[in-house]
């Protein structure tokens, strides 16, 4: 996959089939768009391309009110690559980009800079300064600019419109199975194992500290997880995601994972942690001994959870 971080070129090197959006989470709705995009690109003999923004426009204009991210940029790019996207144009969202008029967005960016031949957007798509451009305007420009414009309708799951907001709401409520149905896969966080304070060992539960790119992760608490990146198959574990209120003060959120029945040193490994089930919220305990007892309960609950999962799979 070709990743283009520089500004929009004056003239594109190849024509593309294009879709535009933030693609946070790359959920089932996004996946439907990407499947249609890659099919159209194949039929036209052009490259399937995604245009996305960094930072998210809402993070730029109102960082304190912006929604939490479901995926880091790296995670999003990995998911786009897995969906068959060949090119990703990352547009640096700043004041200059925000001032782009709808007409300039169409002619300079879509027509000349990206050489779009086929464009897929949602029917509520807005673009340009003050969100002045819409789907109707884009379609009116199609014949003049030499591209086709198509809209995609919402994807529904269990009567719910699939969206990044719906996934965030499910995660915030601890409804991991609902989030999994909306995403088409378990929610996950990826990162490299880094050195920590080694508190887990003193508490009788050694953990891998996974470096996160999420300043405000959309979930917190204690979870049953599957860990990828250590062996050729996923390993069961229990994870704590949060600020560790018993042993830390004013800490930023961290992800610590205890892999069941695993002793190896895995510093430097890049892990993907899939969140399957939430046991409880974080709590602040009166002392470390109380915390140790609760951790032992969490580990036992995790063993029971995976034992039940194995029993279901065997039926």
DARA-V546700 format. One record per run of one state. SS is the DSSP state (@ for helix, = for strand, . for the rest). FROM is the first residue (numbers start at 0). TO is the last residue. If there is no record, write none. Layout:
ss=SS from=FROM to=TO
ss=SS from=FROM to=TO
//
This chain:
ss=. from=0 to=0
ss== from=1 to=3
ss=. from=4 to=14
ss== from=15 to=19
ss=. from=20 to=26
ss=@ from=27 to=43
ss=. from=44 to=45
ss== from=46 to=53
ss=. from=54 to=55
ss=@ from=56 to=60
ss=. from=61 to=71
ss=@ from=72 to=81
ss=. from=82 to=85
ss== from=86 to=91
ss=. from=92 to=93
ss=@ from=94 to=97
ss=. from=98 to=100
ss=@ from=101 to=112
ss=. from=113 to=114
ss== from=115 to=121
ss=. from=122 to=124
ss== from=125 to=126
ss=. from=127 to=127
ss=@ from=128 to=130
ss=. from=131 to=131
ss== from=132 to=133
ss=@ from=134 to=139
ss=. from=140 to=140
ss=@ from=141 to=144
ss=. from=145 to=146
ss== from=147 to=151
ss=. from=152 to=154
ss== from=155 to=156
ss=. from=157 to=158
ss== from=159 to=160
ss=. from=161 to=162
ss=@ from=163 to=171
ss=. from=172 to=174
ss=@ from=175 to=182
ss=. from=183 to=185
ss== from=186 to=193
ss=. from=194 to=197
ss=@ from=198 to=201
ss=. from=202 to=206
ss== from=207 to=209
ss=. from=210 to=219
ss== from=220 to=227
ss=. from=228 to=233
ss== from=234 to=241
ss=. from=242 to=252
ss== from=253 to=258
ss=. from=259 to=268
ss== from=269 to=279
ss=. from=280 to=286
ss=@ from=287 to=313
ss=. from=314 to=314
//
